């Protein structure tokens, strides 16, 4: 374990989203309880305290010009997808980024990095609702709207709000390895440390809810009992429809087929079971995959890794010790 003090400077500003600050800060603070040595500093462009988006005052430790970070994080705000980033915030960001070994943004903090020219030619992400606006502002960047977080060299960007916790956990793991990081996640009651390669959404949440009562009944049925017999023929029979009509409804409502929808529900629930410590064979059986091999093919297609590799990289551990407290 690296025992040297590591200074994390979080840049805050008026209108800042409080969870973008508190979430990552709690990760680093909990890591300290587990043996790390992070010094957490809140900086603002001028050194003055700021007011968060919910009206809570945030006490600031220093001005950006007085801070020397090892890791620099800029928190987001609802303002900047809708308006230009102020000049003083841009300059503070550039100042801190020049001094830092690694630079990161939380949620819409990516707009601040972009305004400072720090995303040029880089892969990045932000909250999915405003990813299109970030792409419009940062035309040389490749914006990945479905990623939890993205690393491009020493620059990191995260998706919306709680994804900042995932990013902070990833930074702690870089510094101190997976064992301490899992202890931090467990102490914070984080269900699973998600990788940057994972989607921001689970399968049932992608896109708007179905308008058709028929599709809603089927999606509820499949989600409630993923291991049931949900072949297209059986689903059509259940709804007293022809298979062709059911397929057309799925295409129109969800841009997929009934079979692919069932497969993705099973895939999503299999990931949850692997996260909980079930074996891959057991997970495949519980969610209704015909075999482990059929589940493995879906994992390879969707994540480019096997179920076993997914479990090694992303699952929580279930050791008897209570953590670091």
C-alpha positions as CSV (number, residue, x, y, z in Angstrom):
1,X,0.0,0.0,0.0
2,X,1.1,3.5,-0.8
3,X,1.4,5.3,2.5
4,X,2.3,8.7,1.2
5,X,-0.1,11.6,1.7
6,X,-2.2,12.1,-1.4
7,X,-3.9,15.5,-1.8
8,X,-7.3,15.4,-3.5
9,X,-8.6,18.9,-4.4
10,X,-12.2,19.2,-5.3
11,X,-13.2,22.4,-7.1
12,X,-16.6,23.7,-6.0
13,X,-18.5,26.7,-7.2
14,X,-21.9,28.4,-6.8
15,X,-24.7,26.0,-7.9
16,X,-22.5,22.9,-7.4
17,X,-24.4,19.6,-7.0
18,X,-23.8,18.6,-3.4
19,X,-23.7,14.9,-4.1
20,X,-20.9,15.5,-6.7
21,X,-18.8,16.8,-3.8
22,X,-19.9,14.6,-0.9
23,X,-20.0,11.3,-2.7
24,X,-16.4,11.2,-3.8
25,X,-15.2,12.9,-0.7
26,X,-16.8,10.2,1.5
27,X,-15.0,7.5,-0.6
28,X,-11.6,9.1,0.1
29,X,-12.5,9.7,3.8
30,X,-13.6,6.1,4.2
31,X,-10.4,5.0,2.5
32,X,-8.5,6.9,5.2
33,X,-10.3,4.8,7.8
34,X,-9.0,1.7,6.0
35,X,-5.4,2.8,6.0
36,X,-5.0,5.3,3.2
37,X,-3.8,8.9,3.6
38,X,-5.9,11.2,1.5
39,X,-6.0,14.9,2.3
40,X,-9.3,16.3,1.0
41,X,-9.3,20.0,0.1
42,X,-12.3,22.0,-1.1
43,X,-11.2,24.9,-3.4
44,X,-13.2,27.5,-5.1
45,X,-12.0,30.0,-7.8
46,X,-11.6,32.8,-5.3
47,X,-11.4,30.9,-2.0
48,X,-14.8,32.1,-0.9
49,X,-17.5,29.7,0.4
50,X,-20.1,28.7,-2.2
51,X,-23.8,27.8,-2.2
52,X,-24.8,24.4,-3.5
53,X,-27.7,23.7,-5.9
54,X,-30.0,22.9,-2.9
55,X,-29.0,26.1,-1.0
56,X,-26.6,24.5,1.5
57,X,-23.4,26.5,2.0
58,X,-20.2,24.7,1.3
59,X,-17.2,25.8,3.4
60,X,-14.1,26.2,1.2
61,X,-10.5,25.5,2.4
62,X,-8.6,27.5,-0.2
63,X,-8.5,29.4,-3.5
64,X,-7.6,27.4,-6.6
65,X,-4.4,29.4,-6.9
66,X,-3.3,28.3,-3.4
67,X,-3.9,24.6,-4.0
68,X,-1.5,21.9,-5.3
69,X,-3.4,18.7,-6.0
70,X,-2.2,15.2,-6.7
71,X,-5.7,14.4,-7.9
72,X,-8.0,17.2,-9.1
73,X,-11.7,16.7,-9.3
74,X,-14.2,19.3,-10.6
75,X,-17.8,18.8,-9.4
76,X,-20.8,19.5,-11.7
77,X,-23.8,21.8,-11.6
78,X,-27.1,21.9,-13.5
79,X,-26.2,25.3,-14.8
80,X,-23.5,24.6,-17.3
81,X,-25.2,22.4,-19.8
82,X,-27.6,25.4,-20.2
83,X,-25.1,28.3,-20.0
84,X,-21.5,29.1,-20.6
85,X,-18.9,28.2,-17.9
86,X,-17.7,31.4,-16.1
87,X,-14.3,32.6,-16.9
88,X,-13.0,32.5,-13.3
89,X,-14.1,28.8,-13.1
90,X,-12.4,28.0,-16.4
91,X,-9.1,29.6,-15.2
92,X,-9.3,27.9,-11.8
93,X,-9.7,24.6,-13.6
94,X,-6.7,25.2,-15.9
95,X,-4.6,26.2,-12.9
96,X,-5.4,23.1,-10.9
97,X,-5.1,20.7,-13.9
98,X,-1.6,21.9,-14.6
99,X,-0.5,21.0,-11.1
100,X,-2.3,17.7,-10.8
101,X,-1.1,14.2,-11.7
102,X,-4.6,13.2,-12.7
103,X,-7.7,15.2,-13.5
104,X,-11.3,14.1,-13.1
105,X,-14.8,15.5,-13.4
106,X,-18.0,14.4,-11.8
107,X,-21.2,14.4,-13.8
108,X,-21.6,17.8,-15.6
109,X,-18.2,18.9,-14.3
110,X,-17.2,17.6,-17.7
111,X,-18.6,20.8,-19.2
112,X,-16.0,22.7,-17.0
113,X,-13.2,20.5,-18.2
114,X,-14.4,21.0,-21.8
115,X,-14.5,24.8,-21.4
116,X,-11.0,24.7,-20.1
117,X,-9.8,22.8,-23.2
118,X,-9.0,19.7,-21.2
119,X,-11.1,17.2,-23.2
120,X,-9.8,18.0,-26.7
121,X,-9.3,14.8,-28.6
122,X,-10.2,12.7,-25.6
123,X,-12.9,10.1,-24.8
124,X,-15.3,11.4,-22.1
125,X,-18.7,11.0,-20.5
126,X,-21.2,12.9,-18.5
127,X,-24.9,12.6,-17.4
128,X,-26.7,10.8,-20.2
129,X,-29.4,13.6,-20.4
130,X,-26.8,16.2,-21.5
131,X,-24.3,14.1,-23.3
132,X,-25.5,15.4,-26.6
133,X,-24.8,19.0,-25.5
134,X,-21.3,18.1,-24.3
135,X,-20.7,16.5,-27.7
136,X,-21.8,19.7,-29.4
137,X,-19.5,21.8,-27.3
138,X,-16.5,19.5,-27.4
139,X,-16.4,18.6,-31.1
140,X,-13.0,17.0,-31.0
141,X,-14.0,14.7,-28.1
142,X,-15.6,11.3,-28.3
143,X,-18.5,11.4,-25.8
144,X,-19.7,8.1,-24.5
145,X,-23.2,8.7,-23.1
146,X,-23.7,5.2,-21.8
147,X,-20.5,4.8,-19.7
148,X,-20.3,4.9,-15.9
149,X,-16.9,6.6,-16.2
150,X,-14.2,7.0,-18.8
151,X,-10.5,7.2,-18.5
152,X,-8.4,8.7,-21.2
153,X,-4.8,8.8,-20.1
154,X,-4.7,10.8,-16.8
155,X,-8.1,12.4,-17.5
156,X,-11.2,10.9,-16.0
157,X,-14.9,11.8,-16.5
158,X,-17.9,10.2,-14.8
159,X,-21.6,9.9,-15.6
160,X,-24.4,11.4,-13.5
161,X,-24.3,12.0,-9.7
162,X,-23.7,8.6,-8.0
163,X,-21.3,7.6,-10.8
164,X,-18.9,9.9,-9.0
165,X,-18.7,7.3,-6.3
166,X,-17.8,4.6,-8.8
167,X,-15.1,6.9,-10.2
168,X,-13.7,7.7,-6.8
169,X,-13.6,4.0,-6.0
170,X,-11.6,3.4,-9.2
171,X,-9.1,6.0,-8.2
172,X,-8.7,4.5,-4.8
173,X,-8.2,1.1,-6.4
174,X,-5.4,2.6,-8.6
175,X,-3.7,3.9,-5.5
176,X,-4.3,1.1,-3.0
177,X,-5.5,-2.0,-4.8
178,X,-8.8,-4.0,-4.8
179,X,-8.9,-5.3,-1.3
180,X,-8.9,-1.9,0.4
181,X,-11.3,-0.6,-2.2
182,X,-13.8,-3.4,-1.6
183,X,-13.6,-2.7,2.1
184,X,-14.4,1.0,1.4
185,X,-17.3,0.0,-0.8
186,X,-18.7,-2.4,1.8
187,X,-18.4,0.1,4.6
188,X,-20.3,2.7,2.5
189,X,-22.9,0.0,1.6
190,X,-22.2,0.4,-2.1
191,X,-23.9,-2.6,-3.7
192,X,-21.3,-3.1,-6.3
193,X,-18.3,-1.2,-7.6
194,X,-19.2,-0.7,-11.2
195,X,-16.6,-0.5,-13.9
196,X,-16.3,2.3,-16.4
197,X,-17.2,-0.2,-19.1
198,X,-20.6,-0.9,-17.6
199,X,-23.8,0.8,-18.8
200,X,-25.4,3.6,-16.8
201,X,-28.7,1.7,-17.1
202,X,-30.1,-1.8,-16.4
203,X,-32.0,-3.3,-19.3
204,X,-35.5,-2.6,-18.0
205,X,-34.6,1.1,-17.6
206,X,-33.3,1.8,-21.1
207,X,-35.5,4.1,-22.9
208,X,-39.0,5.4,-22.0
209,X,-41.6,3.0,-20.5
210,X,-43.8,1.2,-23.1
211,X,-47.0,2.9,-24.0
212,X,-48.7,-0.3,-25.0
213,X,-50.5,-2.1,-22.1
214,X,-49.6,-5.4,-23.9
215,X,-45.9,-4.6,-23.8
216,X,-46.1,-3.4,-20.2
217,X,-47.7,-6.7,-19.1
218,X,-45.1,-8.7,-20.8
219,X,-42.1,-6.7,-19.5
220,X,-43.6,-7.0,-16.0
221,X,-44.0,-10.7,-16.4
222,X,-40.5,-11.3,-17.7
223,X,-38.9,-9.1,-15.0
224,X,-40.9,-10.9,-12.2
225,X,-40.0,-14.4,-13.5
226,X,-37.0,-14.3,-15.8
227,X,-36.5,-18.1,-15.7
228,X,-40.1,-18.8,-17.0
229,X,-40.9,-20.0,-20.4
230,X,-40.9,-16.7,-22.3
231,X,-40.4,-17.9,-25.9
232,X,-42.0,-15.6,-28.4
233,X,-44.6,-18.2,-29.1
234,X,-45.5,-18.5,-25.4
235,X,-45.6,-14.8,-24.9
236,X,-47.9,-14.3,-27.9
237,X,-50.1,-17.1,-26.6
238,X,-50.2,-15.5,-23.2
239,X,-51.4,-12.2,-24.7
240,X,-53.7,-13.9,-27.2
241,X,-51.8,-12.3,-30.1
242,X,-50.0,-13.7,-33.2
243,X,-46.3,-14.0,-32.9
244,X,-45.9,-11.6,-35.9
245,X,-48.1,-8.9,-34.2
246,X,-46.2,-9.2,-30.9
247,X,-42.9,-8.9,-32.7
248,X,-44.2,-5.7,-34.4
249,X,-45.3,-4.2,-31.1
250,X,-41.8,-4.9,-29.6
251,X,-40.1,-3.4,-32.6
252,X,-42.3,-0.2,-32.5
253,X,-42.2,0.3,-28.7
254,X,-38.7,-1.0,-27.7
255,X,-36.8,-1.3,-31.0
256,X,-36.0,-4.9,-30.2
257,X,-37.5,-8.4,-30.5
258,X,-39.3,-10.3,-27.8
259,X,-36.5,-12.8,-27.7
260,X,-33.8,-10.2,-27.4
261,X,-35.7,-8.4,-24.6
262,X,-36.0,-11.6,-22.6
263,X,-32.3,-12.3,-23.1
264,X,-31.3,-8.8,-21.9
265,X,-33.4,-9.1,-18.8
266,X,-31.8,-12.4,-18.0
267,X,-28.4,-10.9,-18.7
268,X,-29.0,-8.0,-16.4
269,X,-30.3,-10.2,-13.6
270,X,-27.4,-12.7,-14.1
271,X,-25.0,-9.8,-13.4
272,X,-26.8,-9.1,-10.2
273,X,-26.5,-12.7,-9.1
274,X,-22.8,-12.8,-10.0
275,X,-22.4,-9.6,-8.0
276,X,-23.9,-11.4,-5.0
277,X,-21.4,-14.3,-5.2
278,X,-23.4,-16.9,-7.1
279,X,-21.5,-19.2,-9.4
280,X,-21.9,-18.5,-13.1
281,X,-23.6,-21.9,-13.7
282,X,-26.0,-21.2,-10.9
283,X,-26.7,-17.7,-12.1
284,X,-27.4,-19.0,-15.6
285,X,-29.9,-21.5,-14.2
286,X,-31.7,-19.0,-11.9
287,X,-32.4,-16.5,-14.6
288,X,-33.4,-18.9,-17.3
289,X,-30.5,-19.2,-19.7
290,X,-30.7,-22.6,-21.4
291,X,-27.0,-23.2,-20.4
292,X,-23.9,-21.6,-19.1
293,X,-22.6,-21.4,-22.7
294,X,-25.6,-19.4,-23.9
295,X,-25.1,-17.0,-21.0
296,X,-21.4,-16.8,-21.8
297,X,-22.1,-15.8,-25.4
298,X,-24.3,-12.9,-24.2
299,X,-21.6,-11.7,-21.9
300,X,-19.1,-11.9,-24.6
301,X,-21.3,-9.9,-27.0
302,X,-22.4,-7.2,-24.5
303,X,-19.2,-6.8,-22.4
304,X,-16.4,-8.6,-24.3
305,X,-15.6,-10.7,-21.2
306,X,-16.8,-14.0,-19.8
307,X,-19.2,-14.2,-16.7
308,X,-16.2,-15.4,-14.6
309,X,-14.1,-12.4,-15.7
310,X,-17.0,-10.1,-14.9
311,X,-17.4,-11.6,-11.5
312,X,-13.6,-11.3,-10.7
313,X,-13.6,-7.6,-11.8
314,X,-16.9,-6.3,-10.6
315,X,-18.5,-8.3,-7.8
316,X,-18.6,-7.5,-4.1
317,X,-16.8,-9.8,-1.7
318,X,-18.6,-11.5,1.2
319,X,-16.0,-12.0,3.9
320,X,-16.8,-12.4,7.5
321,X,-15.0,-9.3,8.7
322,X,-17.2,-6.2,9.1
323,X,-14.9,-3.8,7.3
324,X,-12.6,-1.1,8.6
325,X,-14.7,0.7,11.2
